[in-house]
Amino acid sequence: MRVAFAAGEDLLNMVGDELSPRASMLRRQRRARVIVLARAALPTWDGSLQELIAELRKEAGLSEGAFRTLFAEGRDLLRAVDHELIEECAQRVRSAATGFVPEQHPGEAPEHALSVALARAHPLDWSSLTIRLRERQLAASTGVRSEDVMESERAFLPALLDAFELLLSRIDREFEWQPALAVRVVILTYERSFESWILAGGNESSFSESSYVRNTLPALLLGVSRQRQQA
């Protein structure tokens, strides 16, 4: 059975860009499977990137050649996992925005109520935070320059830009800062504050009660934005 499976992998590698729809679907499924396995392993992984890849290949039942058709280099795998996390974060920001009704918070500053709603949507959780930390460590261990790591993260900002534009629109505001910079500032400060909250013994589910969410985040949302211009 294993021989037949390996033969199928070799055939998949040989056809290259001329994949049939079924082969393309199989490739997407295998790629998604490896990403899921990587997300499960990364929070507690203490080995090298190459050791991680070897473990993932074993769990997924892939030869080295088949794995390389999915992720040409180890850094490509880390980028794919990071892409999944950013998309997930964007979806949670959009969920916070669409579920926010200003009229349900009478007597409360809109930016404060929105910040609490955002935190309760958990745009970043402890699992995603530790994965992103391990990604940076593994990327650095391969000799990738810090500029390359930052460029990889910047490549995924468009998904967050739309989500944060929607979020700000819920309190009738729009970006005043350059949008990509504004989102990076909000996400990075959120990430660092969430990490500090957890390491200090705070409960993940109660982060919405933190000083960052109650004071700093509302000020940030106002600071990077302005009242929306009327058409």
Buried (B, 14 or more C-beta within 10 A) or exposed (E): EEEEEBEEBEEBEEEEEEBEEEBEEBBEEBBEBBBBBBBBBBBEBEEEBEEBBBBBBEBBEBBEEBBBBBBEEBBEBBBBBBBBBBBBBBBBBBBBBEEBEEEEBEEEEBBBBBBBBBBBBBBBBBBBBBBBBBBBEBBEEBEBEEEEBEEBBEEBBBBBBEBBBBBBEBBEBEBBBEBBEBBBBBBEBBBEBBBEBBEEEBEEEEBBEBEBBBEBBBEBBBBBBEEEEEE
